[in-house]
Amino acid sequence: MMEEVLVALSGLWLMLPALLPNSAAVIFGGGPPIDLGRSWRGRRILGDGKTWCGLIGGCAAGVALGTILMMVALPFDSENLWGFGSYPAALGVIFVLSLGALLGDMGGSFIKRRLNVKRGAKMPVLDQYDFLLGSLILLLIFYPDWFLSNFWEGNRWIALLTILVAVPLLHRGVNIIGYRMGRKEVPW
C-alpha cells in the first residue's frame, strides 16, 4: 500500500511544472495578445486573455519551479532527480511540461472561441483538463519513454490516475484563490 501512495505522490511531484504556468501566466499577463487581435471565421482566434507576456512568464515560472525541484532532488537522487531523469534531459522534460500546459490552455481557448463561449465563461471538463492534455501530448511527442515509465508502465498508471483526479480539485482551489486576490474575474 505504501508503494502505491508513493507512486500517486510522484505523479503530483512530476506534474508540478505543468500545474504552475497557467496561474503564473495570469500574474505575468498583459500586453499584446498572442493572436494579435486577429479573427478566424468571424471570431477571435484566442482572445485578449492569452498574451505573449503571460506565455513567456508562465513558461519561465514552470521551468523555474522544475529547476528548484531538480535541485531539491539532486543530493538524494543525482541519477534520476526523483523521476525527472538525468540532466539535461530533465530540463527538457520540465520545459515541455510547462510549455505544454500553456499550449493546452490556448487550445482550450481556441475551442471555446469556436463554440462562441465568451472569455471567462465556464466550460466544465475543458477548463480543468486542457492544460494537462497539452502537457501530456507534448510529452508523448518529445519524451514518450519518460511519460510511459512515469505514468503507465507497471503500477505507474496510479500516478496518471492521481493527476486526473487531483487536477480538477487543484484547478478549482487555485481559481478561487485568484478570484479572491482580484486576479481573476470569475472563481472558475
Secondary structure as UniProt FT lines:
FT   HELIX           2..19
FT   HELIX           21..28
FT   TURN            34..37
FT   STRAND          39..40
FT   TURN            41..42
FT   STRAND          43..44
FT   TURN            48..49
FT   HELIX           52..73
FT   TURN            74..76
FT   TURN            78..80
FT   HELIX           81..83
FT   TURN            87..88
FT   HELIX           89..114
FT   TURN            115..116
FT   TURN            119..120
FT   TURN            124..125
FT   HELIX           126..142
FT   HELIX           144..151
FT   TURN            152..153
FT   HELIX           154..156
FT   HELIX           157..180
FT   TURN            181..182
//
